[in-house]
Amino acid sequence: MSNPNTPENNPAVEAVEATESTESTESFGALLSQFERTHSRRAGEGGKQISGTVVAVTVDSVIVDIGFKSEGILPLALFEGAGEKVEPGTKLLVSVKGRNEEGYYELSRLREAQPKDWTALEQAFADKAIIAGTVTAVVKGGLSVDVGVRAFMPGSRSGARDAAEMEKLVGQEIRCRIIKLDATDEDVVVDRRAVVEEEQRSNKEQRYSQIQEGDVVSGTVRSLTDYGAFIDIGGLDGLLHISDIAWSRVEKPADILTVGQQVDAKVLKIEPSGKRISLGMKQLQPHPWDAVPGKYSAGERVRGKVTRVTDFGAFVELDPGVEGMVHLSEMSWAKKVRKPGDMVKPGDVVEVMILGINPAERRMSLGLKQTLGDPWSEAAQKFPSGSEVEGPITSFTKFGAFVQLTEGVEGMIHVSEISAEKRIERPQDVLRNGQVVKAKVLEVDKDKRQIKLSMKQLIPTGLEEYIAEQKIGTIVSGRLIEVSGEQGTVELGDGIHAAARLVLESAPKESPQANAVDLSSLSSMLAARWKNGPSPAEAKTEPVRAGQVRSFRITMLDRGARKIRLQLV
């Protein structure tokens, strides 16, 4: 009887000897036993995944060290079709399908085993199990798949969105499920789409349970909208809102991002109910306001770009993410500005002054008019008290009218200073908007930014003319209209009143001018006006009382104050 352990009668021994080219100190029996154990164990590991390391990449294959006496082999097309980069040193999870004619172990990247016969196919169909297969070609209506036998996969069940994606599946290993099996006609139909969708749902649930607020994730821009971008973060979609893309103002997400772009983002919020994830890119960058206190200060002039205009002001960007607001009241020294849009437009580059900074609230107030110069700084010199000015009426209030004297400087005419001839209830009764008027400057208050004007004081009155014609010491006649002890009020003419001391001088002085006035026109006028009352000479003998026409000497004439003082004679 021949020995079964001799090389002539045992192919296994032949394989061992072919593998071992050098002399060995181990016994022939030990080598044979080792080979048999190894061959038996590895042949049954078809569905189990093991770790391997890529040792070489050829024109069409990837050689993998899996810890066996021979290396494993994978088609390079598997990686190229998936757009996956592979090079020596790359770690892979693979399973052993068998050995090829060259002695390499044929590998698969799928955990599922490929059925070996019809019995295995029927069992997989009955169990609705997932099996491995390799797409071999594009055929009419779908794809041809090798699952141990030739199977058909309809295009609608391939999971591919178009013909181009179906073409990319050729040569790829896939996971699928048998949905039709007829052993008699050798008709097998498989479905990849259902398996992919199940896998996506499973991965999404697992991924969702792992992610937390505050995590930094990497993802791919899947789509862009007007309000943001959707980012694929490992099977989950996160919304990157337009306001969270950058610290600077972003008009359109497409200005910053492109579909397919790889980005890093921070998980801002997770809503368990709707499983919505909010992402932010700008949160991974330092906040621009952190540098503001050391970079800007109040009173500084800076340049910036107008980003938006509202009803109450305009926002100006000084740095990306750093904006200040110019309030409507800080746009112009003139009151005629009614809308911010009358002064600036989005996109304008303007020079502004920093009025205040609040780092805690990240707010900055700016002024536009301050860079144009304050017209009130020279108002007192340009419009001194007593000077005459001219300008258009710009607006009315209940108590007066405003007159524009120059750009940014207005004066106010009180209703009592409009006319000396009659009482005016409303300034609009005698003035109109836009009317150019002349007025006298009464007072300038630079701190309060107020100028008081008078129209009536530019019109000469009887009192002014009377004071201009008289001299101190002149004896005049007048009618007492009020007596209070030693003081009284005297009417010297129509609307001309004077304060008088009613104690007679010890030695009254006469003058030619006094005689002329008392004996001629003024005495005649007063006598006629006061219905032929007693003459001044007659009145001297009577006690002083209201209604008398008496003689007085002028003791004071104050043109500026418009006052006259008299002494009874």
Residue, then its C-alpha position, 0 to 999 in steps of 0.5 A: m500500500s502506498n503512503p498517502n503522506t508522500p508527495e506523489n499521492n497527496p496534492a496538499v503536500e505538493a502545494v506545501e513543497a511548492t510554497e517552501s523553496t528553502e530548506s527547513t528544519e521542521s519535519f515534513g509532517a509538521l509542515l503538512s499538518q500546518f498547511e491542512r489546518t490553514h487551508s481548512r480554516r481559511a476556506g470557510e471564512g467567506g463571510k467574515q471580514i478581516s483587516g488587511t493592508v495594501v502592499a501594491v497597486t498594479v494596473d488593474s489590481v490591488i494586492v492586500d496583505i491579509g496575514f496568510k501565506s499568500e496575499g489577497i487581490l481586489p479589482l482596482a475598478l472597485f476603488e476607481g468606480a467609487g472615487e476612492k483613493v488607494e495606495p500602499g499602506t491603506k487599511l481595508l476590511v475584506s472577506v475571503k471568497g476563494r483562491n484564483e489560478e495564480g494562487y491569490y486569495e480572491l477578496s471582497r469588501l462586503r460582509e455578505a457571501q455570494p451564494k455558491d449554488w441554487t440551493a443557497l440562492e433559494q435559501a437566501f430568497a426565502d430568508k430575504a437575506i442580503i447577498a453579495g454580487t458584482v455588476t457585470a454589464v449594463v443591459k436593456g432595462g437595467l444591469s446584469v449582476d453575478v450572484g453566483v449565477r447571472a441575475f437581472m437588476p431593473g434600473s429602477r431597483s439599482g439605486a442609481r439616479d441616471a444612466a451615468e450612475m448606472e454605468k459607474l456601477v459596472g465592476q462594482e461589488i454590491r449588496c442586494r436582495i433576491i426579489k424573484l427566483d425561478a430555478t427552472d428558467e434560471d431567472v433571478v431578479v435582485d434589488r439593490r435600492a431597497v438595501v441601500e435605503e435600509e442602510q442609509r436609514s440605519n446609518k442616519e439613525q446611528r449618526y444622529s444618535q452620535i452627534q451632539e451640539g457643539d461638535v465640529v463636523s466635516g461635510t459636503v455642500r449638497s445644495l444651495t438656497d437663497y437662505g443657506a446651504f444643506i450640508d451632508i455630514g455623513g448621511l445627515d443633512g444639516l442646514l447652514h443658514i446664510s447668517d452663519i456662513a461668515w461674520s461679514r454680511v453675505e448676500k447670497p450663499a452662492d457667493i461663498l460656497t459651491v455644491g460639492q465643496q468640503v467644509d467644516a462646521k459647528v453643530l449649533k442646534i439639534e431638534p429631536s422632534g424634526k431631527r433638524i440640525s443647524l450648522g455654523m461656519k463662522q462660529l469656528q472663527p474668532h468673533p471680530w468684535d473681540a478685537v474692536p476695543g483695541k482697534y477703535s475708539a470714540g472720536e475716531r474718524v473711520r471709513g466703512k461700507v453702507t450695508r443696509v438702510t432702515d427707516f431710522g438710520a444706516f448700518v456701516e461695516l467697518d470690518p467683516g462682522v463689525e458694523g455700526m449704526v448712523h442714526l437719522s439724527e446723526m446724518s446731517w446738521a440740517k433738519k431737512v433730512r427725512k429719510p436715511g435713503d436721501m443721504v446714503k445708499p447700500g454699497d456707498v463707502v462713507e467716512v464716519m465718526i465713532l460716537g460710542i462703542n459698547p463691546a458687551e452688546r456689540r454695538m457702535s454708534l456712528g455719526l456722518k454729519q460730524t465729519l462734515g464740520d459743525p456749522w454751529s461752531e461759528a454761528a455766534q461770529k457769523f450771526p452776532s446779536g443785533s445783526e440782520v439776517e435773511g432766509p427761507i421759512t423751513s417749518f412751523t410750530k405752534f409758537g413760531a417759525f424756523v428760518q434757515l440761515t445757512e446749511g445746518v443752522e436755523g433760527m426761530i421767530h417767536v409768534s410774538e416777534i412777527s408783528a408789532e401792529k397786531r396780535i398773531e395767533r398762528p405764524q401760518d396766518v401771516l407766513r408761508n413755508g419757503q417764504v424768504v424773510k428778514a429778521k433781527v438776531l436777538e440772541v445766539d446760544k451755541d450750546k443749545r443750538q438756538i438763535k432767537l430772531s425778530m421780524k417786528q424789531l426791524i420795523p421802526t416804531g413811534l417810540e424809536e422815532y420819538i427817542a431819536e428826536q429827543k434829548i435828555g433834559t428836554i421839557v415835554s408834556g404828557r398825560l398821566i395814565e397811572v399813578s402809584g405814590e411817587q411813581g407813575t406812567v405817562e403817555l407822551g404820544d400814540g403808543i409812547h409810554a414813559a416811567a415818571r417820578l411824580v415829586l416836583e423839583s425844588a427849582p424847576k428849570e425852563s428851556p427854550q425848547a420846553n416853552a416851544v413844545d408846551l406852547s405850540s404843537l404838542s400842547s395843542m395835540l394833547a389838548a385835542r386828543w384828551k378832549n380839551g383837558p386842563s392846561p399844564a399851567e393849570a394842572k400844576t396847582e392840582p394834586v397829581r392824579a391820573g388823567q392830568v396833562r403835566s410837564f416833565r423833564i426827560t432824564m433818560l433815553d435808552r434806545g436799545a432797551r426802548k425806555i424813557r424816564l421822566q421827572l415831573v416839573 
